Amino acid sequence: MKTNRRHFIKSISALGMMGVTYPLLSNCTSKNETAYLNEKITKIELFRYDINIPRYFSWGTWHNRQHLFIKISAGDFYGWTETPASKNNPDFKPTAWVKYLKQFKGLTLREAQKILVSEQVLGSKRSLKMLESLDMGLLDLSGRLQNKPAVDLLGLTAKNSVPGLYCILDKDEKKVREEAEKSIEQNLGHHLKFKMYGDELVDMKLLNTIKGVLGDEAVIISDVNKGYKKWQSLDELKSILVRFKDHGLNAIEDPAHLNTKQWIQLQEMVGALTLIPDAPLRPAWKGIKTLQKGMGGIYNLHPSTMGSLTHTTQLANKVKEMGAKVMIGDDSLVGPACSAWQQIAIGLGAAWVEAIEKKEDSKNYLECLQSIATKKEANGYYSSKPTPGFGIEIDINRLKKVSELYIDV
């Protein structure tokens, strides 16, 4: 940021800047305390960042992905956000994103947030990715304008580092073994998640392969994306899951399509194997209403599906009030959203954070970074330091060079 930042902060400090909170969380601030809300959005920039590394799921394959890094500016202040905008579409043009974001250019933060909040409701037809991405960018911008960390504006207070979760998305045993070995090389072998495919024989081979590399000390989680479909009773599904538990699986995410009652019953049936509900929590404002005690031991707050960071915080608080834990998932994020979600994970005291920068996928982005608020410690845990907004600084000229497309909205 430019040097006039200090002058701006000084000029509004007399208006009670230190008492300002993110307006989505509080309606109690005075007119003077919300002076920053009158700042106008002057520039919105899109950078299309492509990843051409396959990722395999039970329902199909991502051969390539097209992410958007978005910078939202109010004069010399700005906020960063990221969204996975398209998959398997190397000719992707972000026409819908340009149309959506263009309406916010020239609005004050107050006006922009009013539009955003009006669509973060039950029955909303707006894309969750659009809502969540704009929310993150505006929160980052609001934090920088107030000289306060974004997590403070969300009311998050935990400070301890959280373990990074290494994720494997492949069904080839050789590649899975190689990825498990990479997790150790990157000091992330303590927590690892791998995709299951709804085929017990295949899934058991993958689990045994990973267990053989990581040993007994690692926490091993699987994500089936509701892939187990052929069971006729909960007892049958329970038997499958218990076999995985007996072979060293610690937790399993979305094992099958389940209603709330079945989630609760199944968790009781599988004992020490922790169930991780993900799909039932989407979006966050719906998850708050559908969540019930006993559905699992850890709940996945999945980026790109929450739709609102404020509601995500409220959902996490409800989970913790029930005596359970939260985790921060991933949408194969590679850029600015990784650090933002890591900070949210830390602030929530999450069990682990899956949204971490990837050595291969994030390579070009990492070379553009000038500074960042989060840090991967030597033990593979992620810590953060207090920084205005989400504290991400990027070399714009370099980012333009590694981007497939640049648009000034």
Secondary structure, DSSP 8 states (H G I E B T S, - for coil): --THHHHHHHHHHTTTGGG---TTT-S---TGGGGGGG-B--EEEEEEEEE---EEETTEEES-EEEEEEEEEETTEEEEEEEEEEES-TT---HHHHHHHHTTTT-BHHHHHHHHHHHSSTT--S-HHHHHHHHHHHHHHHHHHHTSBHHHHTT----S-EEB-EEE----HHHHHHHHHHHHHTT-TTEEEEE--S-HHHHHHHHHHHHHHH-SSSEEEEE-TT-----SSHHHHHHHHHHHHHTT--EEE--S---HHHHHHHHHHHTTSEEE--GGG-SHHHHHHH--TTS-SEEEE-TTTS--HHHHHHHHHHHHHTT-EEEE--SS--SHHHHHHHHHHHHHT-S-B-----TTTTHHHHTTEEE-SEEE-TTSEEEE---SBT--EE-HHHHHHH-SEEEE-
